[in-house]
Amino acid sequence: MKRPKIEPSVARRFKLQHLLFALAALYLVFISVKFPQFLEIAKAMSGDDGYVGLDLAKVQDSQDGDLSKPLFSSVYKDTFHRKLEDQSQDAPVRPSKEPLEEKKSESKPIRPLQHRYGRITGEILRQMNRTNELSVLERMADEAWTLGLNAWEEVDKHDGKETGEGSIVEGKPESCPSWLSMSGQELAMGDKLMFLPCGLAAGSSVTVVGTSHYAHQEYVPQLAKLRRGDGTVLVSQFMVELQGLKSVDGEDPPKILHLNPRLKGDWSQRPVIEHNTCYRMQWGSAQRCDGLPSKNNEDMLVDGYGRCEKWMRNDMVDSKESKTKTTSWFKRFIGREQKPEVTWPFPFTEGRLFILTIRAGVDGFHVSVGGRHVTSFPYRTGFTLEDATGLAIKGDVDVHSVYATSLPTSHPSFSPQRVLEMSEKWKARPLPKSPIRLFIGVLSATNHFAERMAVRKTWMQSSVIKSSNVVVRFFVALNPRKEVNAVLKKEAAYFCDIVILPFMDRYELVVLKTISICEFGVQNVTAAYIMKCDDDTFVRVDTVLKEIEGISSKKSLYMGNLNLLHRPLRSGKWAVTYEEWPEEVYPPYANGPGYIISIDIAKFVISQHGSRSLRLFKMEDVSMGMWVEQFNSSMATVQYSHNWKFCQYGCMENYYTAHYQSPRQMICLWDKLGRGRVQCCNFR
């Protein structure tokens, strides 16, 4: 019989597949012989290992009536010593995978399935690292609780007269200088940071006198791949940043202005000046000026200035300039006056002195070099001039001197008496004994006096809150400064709306606050739904309740601005390790600035937490998504409700919640709502 003819391309593909299978088999044999411990790890990952937690002492609950005392509950050290929990089904909005089948056995207990989210088990870590130490998150929590309990003891025995926190609340406002100057040597001794005690105001300016370094070679691995081995590039760049105060320990301060001149360019291979902002790990969209003038449309101007001025570039010929040369002879011939147009070079030169000035205008920052306007950068929502309390200069530059002028002489965050209005009308009502519709837990930092006061004076005055159908409480951890904790204690005792958690505040431990919100909503009030938000989130409470009413009460609810198939960052400062999150994607989760869960989900979280089987992750919104998915697969069907109007970044028309809102913007939004206008406030 004649063999069927096979196409050459098909034959080559079959040969390649057989070759790959053979290589894979040889590799597995090599691994099993050379590294037998990997077989043990794989065995443990399949479900043969359980995490054995450590039993630590619990502390009794605080009295219900005194919210100025810390909340001691099951949110304590032992919350971080967990065993893995079984989860075999996906949430309805995720691509499904076939779950592993459990083997039935009468003599042995059923082994838990490998959990698809969270840490690798402790036994695997011990096999890999040969250590019995706690994970990074556990060590961090253990230290935070120890420091927090010590700090609270200091507050309890602290006498206000010792450090004068009485004057902080009741005394005269602190005074700040109207101008500052610093030499380059003084700046270098201060970690290249200049402190601006009361921030900036419209009309303030900062002038930097310095010299740019000559370019040096740096190796960039990404370029090496593109250039087949040649990954070196000439670099000369520096950064001038206006920074705010750290909100929590372990988190970089917000960058209210990031100005980055790159003399040798970047991927564009042309000199460029980049502007940006960064807040709570999130960089905004960059404004890049590369020598081409920006449009002069009215909406693109900043206080009448263009965002990017023109400078000479060697890579292109300006058609407008050639046209001007053609018509200039004719204009001179007819006697019409010709206005000269001057194009300047890039404002920074290697090895040359420069004088850089940043001026705060009404609508944005204006940058000039040598007295000539170069760029303008509009203010962004959520950033205020008064928060720009630090000037950082780093990179390839020698700083000779720095001057700051027309500075404000007071700052509300440093003068709590200016923002804490001790008035009866701002006090929270006692907790109702009857069931309520919604409990809102607001995450806040210790020194956010102005933010909390703005919330009290705005959306906490909603009619549904005043009628006790909705209850709001702030959840605050402790600060390294004992005088700040003392003021916080007085604030909590007066307004009766703060739950103090006795651990030292860190970004990675925000998830503990979320658990506390669930616990308070379940145990202290009888709420149908629980909402979590931040102290810079403005909430239209009436609208949120209407949105909830549109969902069937027969189903469990998870509502917010949902994210699907988001991937963890594996590199960079905010990287998530495989120990922290082995999977390549996160479960569906709602953004942290504002989301709602039904009470049965909160009870599930507390129940799992009480049995020490609640699995934690440092990103609290992802943790909640993980818990909801576990609840959805094992307990009941969850209604996932998504809406963009739970704003993640800033504000949008007809918003439900607006994020990154300053105290001034909170007041503005509330004023507009009172006039029936659901509009944003874009001033700072």
Protein Blocks (a to p, Z undefined) as FASTA:
>chain_A
ZZddddfklmmmmmmmmmmmmmmmmmmmmmmmmmmmlmmmmmmmnopaccdddddddddd
ddfklmkbccddfbdfklmmccddddfbdcfkbccdddddddddfkbccdddddfedcdd
fklmmmmnopabdcfklmmmmmmmmmmmmmmmmmmmpcfklnopmmmmmmccddddfbdc
ddfklmmmnoopacdfklpaehiacddddddddddddddfklmmmnoopacdcddddddd
dddddfbghiacddfbacdddfkopmnopacddddddeehiacdddddehiacdfbfklp
gghiafbdcdddfkbccfklmmmmmmmmmmmmnopacddddddddfbdehiacddddddd
fkbccddeehiafbdcdddehiafklmmbccdedjdddfbdcdehiafbdfklmmmlmmc
cbfklpccdddfbdcfbdcdddddfklmmlmmmmmmmmmmpfklmnopaccdddddddfb
lklmmmmmmmmmmnopaccdfbdcdfklmmmmmmmmmmmmmmmpccfbdcdddfkbccdf
klmmmmmmmpcfkbccdddjddehiacdfedjkbccfklmmbfbdcddddfkbccddfkl
mmmmmmmmmnopaccdfblklmmmmmmmmmmmmmmccdddddfklcfbhpaehifbdghi
afklmmmmmmmmmnopacddfbZZ
